[in-house]
Amino acid sequence: MPRLAIARFHHEGNSFSPMPTGLDAFHARTWLAGEAARTAYRGTAIEGGGVVEFLDTHPAWQGTFLRMADTTPAGPVTREAFEAIAGEIVAGLRAQRWDAVYLSLHGAMVVEGMDLADLEMIRRVRAAIGPGVPLGVSFDLHANLDPRTVDLVNFAAGYKEHPHTDQKQTALLVLERLDGIVAGRCHPVGAIAKLEAILPSINMRTAEGPMAEIEAFARGLECDPRILDASPFGGFSYSDTAAAGGGAMVFADGDAALARASAERIVAEFRRRLQRFYIALPDAAAGIARALASERTPAAVIDGGDNPASGGIADTPAMLRALLAAAPQVPCVFAYFLDPELVQRCIAAGVGGAISGTLGARLSDSFGAPVSFSGTVLRLTDGNFVNRGPMGHGVPVSLGPTAVIGLGAVQVIVTSLFETANDPGFFDLHGIDLAQVAVLCVKAKNHFRAGFTPICPVMIDIDAPGPAALDIASFRFRHAPPTLYPLQSRSA
Ligand SMILES: [Zn+2]
């Protein structure tokens, strides 16, 4: 019975976030191993769900879940957390001989004092299992991949959809290829080509626009049966590493030249569409004015500059300040601020109690001053719900204790833990019926659309100061090649 080792070390790092990612962040989000992992992942739409489905449908394989760790995108992973998680995975791999290894990475991890953390992780895994054991890796569409990655793995693939509704399918693809490699049915060889640009993710959805066309081109390449996978990568804009920037990875069956040429062809398609990725957005006041004037409701105002799933901190004040300045007379919801101490004060005040203080700029005031408020505690929750939307379907989420604070017509959600409001369950939890809401202000970005397109007929992306703000050239990159577009425009 062939033995498959499974491990996950999945994090998207924002080099400009003031919030480092320690081991406790992984413990609080996904920290699974062994049979508990199998139970937790069964039926979910993420990579672990794909592993369980593969093992159920391929009974010849005996799967062992080693450490499975992920957490919400944030600042760089601490060196201590990296060594702890990588060390545990490597120890598990060294403990016995495996017939194949599946590693679930993001591809845009940033680690304190270490450039190219994903590549380092793959190097350590390869060193642990030796050159002869097939290693398959899955990545996020926002991976910033170093071209040397393909020399260390036998097969790899990235998500093809943004929002990422194909996480499970990507794992299944990698596992099927590993099965084929072990059985001698295929001999993948890969190539990575890089785009000499850092792309903002705002216009990178795969339902429409330039990324949809590039994905369609890649699917066309896969009509050639020799192409085992063609994955375009948009890259993650805020990971300041030497591998920054978009690109493409292609695996072909025994044909390195074909893989190389195909990856270059995808990157050429990126180049042809480069300027379409850089779009302008309204500021918070303009976006909120449009939403308040909308006849179709709820109108969502989406602040990508503080999107927790892009390394935002759920702490920047600009959108709330603009919303309160507009003095809305219709029901509005604001999601959310991360402020565990304020939640505790709300719990002490109780439902119906008066509460005052400040909102935002708790972690950093470099994106604007805090907003003073005086309101009422409307609701308190334990912060637990299960995703019911298409992205991460079935995955339990914990926000820690949460509170809803009423400020006139505005309800503000405050949480104790960190998670983007990308699932309608986030609002069910807080007793909010979005059908009764006129304006929904949310710190989010493209992934929001997966769950809310059926709910919000109007979506207005805005740009406001924050760790994931739109203007990439305004950030001080230190490790990314300064020749990358649009970084060179900063010094020009
Ligand atoms: Zn992503």
Boltz pocket constraint, residues with backbone or C-beta under 6 A from the ligand:
constraints:
  - pocket:
      binder: B
      contacts: [[A, 140], [A, 141], [A, 142], [A, 164]]
      max_distance: 6.0
